[in-house]
Amino acid sequence: MRRQTLLLTALCIALLAFPALRGWAQSIKPGNTWNDTSGSSINAHGGCVVYHDGYYYWFGEQRSTNKSDGISCYRSKDFYSWTKMSRAVSPTGSKTDENRDIASGRTLERPKVIYNEKTGKWVMWIHWENGDDYGQAKVAVCTADKVEGPYKLSDVFRPNGCDSRDQTLFLDTDGKAYHIYSTNMNSNTNCECLSEDFLTPLEGYSVQLKGRRYEAAAIFKAGETYYGLFSGCTGWNPNPGRFMWTYDLMDETWQAPADFKASDGSTGINFCVDNNKNTSYQSQSNFVFAVPGKDKCFVYMGDRWSSSNIQSSKHIWLPLSVRSGYPTVRWYDEWNLSVFDEMYRMKRMKELTDGAEFYLLEKFSNRLVSRPKASLSLENDGNANLCFILQKTSKPYVYKIEEKATGKFMESVYGTTRWQDEADRLGQEWMLWLEEDGYYRIENVDDKTCLSVSGNTTEAGTTLYLSEASANVHQSFGFYFDSQVHPDYQEADMYGKNYRPTNRVAMQEQSQTVGLEEIRQEETKTIYSLDGHKVDSQRLKPGIYIERKGQKTRKILVR
Amino acid sequence: MSLNVTSDNYQTYATDFETKANTKQIRVFFYLERAAWGASVSAFNIDDARLTGVKRIPTAQMGFENVGADVEYFNFDATGAYAPLFATLETSADELTINGTDAVQSFTVNAENLTGDITVTPSYGFAVSPTVIKAGTKTATVKVTNLTTRNNSKGKVVLRSGDMRKNVRIIAHGTPLPVKDLSQDPIYKGKDDDDSQSFDASSLTENGYSVEIKAKTDNGGKQVLPYAVTRKGLGFKSYIKDTSMGLKNSKDVFVSEKGISNPANGGTFYNTDGQYHTYRYAVTKDRRVFVYRDGLPVDTFRVADLALQPEWSTESDYVSKNLLKNGNFEGEWDFSESQNITKFIEGWDVYPYDQYNSYQDIVSEERSNEIDQNNHVLSIHRYMWEGGWADGEISQIVDVAPNDIYTFSALAKGGIRSNGDQLGSIRIQDLQNDDNKVTMTVNSDSYKTYSVDFETKANTKQIRVWFNLGRAAWGASVSAFKIDDARLIGTHRSATPQVGFECIGADVEYFNFDATGAYAPALPGLTVEDINDAIKTATDKEGKLRGHIDGGVLTLTGAEEHSRVVVYQTNGAQVTALNNYTEGTGIGLPRRGIYIVAVLKNGRKQVLKIAY
């Protein structure tokens, strides 16, 4: 009997210690049914995750027969397996004419939780509607002594008198908290600072993204840069995600550049980079949380809504990187926390130095220039990535680019990239035009073509080509180094507030330097056959040719 | 502040509004909030809106803000409102008719008060001079040259100055090919047992040439394939079998050979009659092949539409910036009325010819004010009401060098299903190595450039480049897959000059070629002597045949019913021919001149000389 008890106890301990033995997940499979430790589907939607005392706490909308049923709470030690706790917010009381209750039948969406050091309270803000329509556009604020709750209602109101629908909270590193929400019938996004107790907004708010029609905000920070992920407004249907960045949440200077226009008319740059990016992998953003203990490593939380069966909506969790200086989310069928181990191994070079070994990172895809086949292409980190050596020339801002493995130099030949032995040809010289965000446009001195991305595509395998400079073509590349191979190299402070202003000064200096045209006119040399064909100067057969250099021509004899 | 409207009856709503110290403007608006799906909301009606208060007047201002723009000048005139000088772009003609290949016609252009230079751009098959007219020129003359040998072609000359446009239509008639007999003293006379033969092709030039073979291919085991090509790829390879003939398109396992439908009976060539038949291929300098059988024209092909035989490819000495033919889709295309589908696009192989699977068009689309006006793009569509049985493929085969890199690029958009599926792709296939291929998926409904480098292997001779539109499903909505500016940069290949024929069991009476030019065969009907007689004296000997010309249209009286009528120029070149002539039928004459008209039936001839 005692032996059986001991065996049983040992088995229980093993099961507790090794979740895999219990058949619980040790990885995340976005879009798959995700069950909690009791085997039930996790019913927590549009919510958030906080990390406290060694545990992750997942809050979200609990839905029952499509209706709002309070706010659920799940807890996990290992990030993969989640145990359902008691409801964090339960519908209580009766409906009031003032619409300041959380009675059964009210709609509670997008709960967000932060901790107030000063009051010692956990504070939850929720998008509140009356249960019949979306006309009230209020927030419900609740508080609790423990992270898992139970949370009690503090108030229901319109923040600063503004309609508030999709909303989120952000707790800054200085202890201040902010409420960010879609407003003015989802035309704009407001940002307001919260009071010391986080229960109300301070008077005054900044109006951001005016007219951009963004919703589903998810705010996070890396260094001194704040980032926000959003979706467009297409009801329950997914659309292409987009992002913003700023150095000051309250300053009306949120930057939301655009390179697409979605079917709803909204614009932006997509943070998703793989197939199905046009639907954000069939998801809508709801939150981004930092992975504890891993600098600048984040998890994107999205909802794959099933409008007729909301409680069964799937969860799309994916790793998020800001390695490029902008948020990018790659698709994984399955992943675990090890994806973060080398996420930032490649770092942005602080400055371009002669002889430096570097890799080229494409701005929009966060992928490295590689060559697994004949064509240059963008690939994930791995063996196909090309390592280059930068070779300064006597001309300012002009370099040669040598491939380390082969010793060949990148050259533009009739507007195509070729790898050739080193030669004194303008086609092998590249002007590096600095951009404000630290990227470079790589322009050939001879024919002015720039390294460009085929189709402006961001997926792995996308090829590169040479094309004239264009604001509509992706032509921005960052210079990165392998920090494991070169721990001595200096990393750029690309998340710092001074990074862009410093770059702007450098850009100004560059634009005032002797121009490319002068260099080209002095030195361009072209060879023609006697019948007028331009010929490849590297493939000259014996014969007579005409050489043109600048405005001068002469006859040459090749023996 | 806001005033809520609380009644479905008209009420007056009023309020005072206090401005603050820094208030400059207020916005008054009528606001109707959202409801929910299916909600019934009464119409929100407003009238007699008034705002009473202190009027504000603007401080008189004049000038302009400049945010980085370049300003040439700014001026104002306070004496009144004046329109600018009226800019015009007028031409002396709206339409030109050009008769003859290499013939020239002209018109004048009045460009008074225009501030931008005028660019002059002809459509395909024509050349213009000058191509730019300086701004402010009062009168300039533009010469238009017809470059094509096509019997009938249409085009336009487009003049553009800034946003102003003016088109001049062109109707052109190519010069008929001169006639020459190649049956005398052929380079090859048939024997009892004929083998494949090849001859010295060094005399063939880009100015054109003619090839003729007389052979018997009266059963399925017999086939003869005449061929010829110049160093610059002006050439063809044809096949003649027992019931069909046509032209080869590379090795036809990759693309379809170009079959010819017998115009005499709408289909089959009955070579099974045990007779020898004569086949003439006249290759012109504007790169067309006119095909004749027994003296009658059967079809015309563009050389650009046919890929050469891979074994003809040989080393060249330069890199080409674009090895593709008609990569900008500004060339010719042919629409089949009977099949309601574009069947031929110059330089490109079209597959399949089934409008209920997919179809393709060359459409006008201007992408920007910098692109030549009347820019054309290739547009491929799925037929919506069928799932389809094949991908739509528009392809071209290119001769390439081994162990080399070729760079392909094209502007493309579309081919995207409403559910997001991306069905359009650009593909390259090494025709000697199945596993050497690339595919680029087009991922946007906006134009983007797609480009890839492609590496050939040691045995690669040709690659096939194509635009592929995959299948969807019944009722699927797929955006048009559009492509323009396709380019393939890389080492050019020449052709080893060839002329001769392959013989597979066929009987050859003779083979001949003439490197001096493209000639039509003498037509059955009038001999050269007949024509010379007619020029001197001829009228219908029995006196019955009469011709009447009105407005360039000839009608005959006294011609035997259901006879064949052939009209010749005095140099013997055929102008036109009709079968089954009935009295009163009109025959169009291309221009003024003297013509010889022959009416032929059952070996009888009526010959008439007429003047138009």
Interface residues (C-beta under 8 A of the other chain):
Chain A: D132 D133 Y134 G135 M185 N276 N278 T279 K373 A374 S375 L376 V413 Y414 G415 T416 T417 R418 S452 S454 G455 N456 T457 T463 L464 Y465 S467 V473 S529 H533 K534 V535 D536 R539 K541
Chain B: E33 R34 A35 A36 A39 D317 Y318 V319 K321 I405 T407 S409 A412 G420 V438 M440 V442 N443 S444 K448 T449 Y450 S451 V452 D453 F454 E455 I489 G490
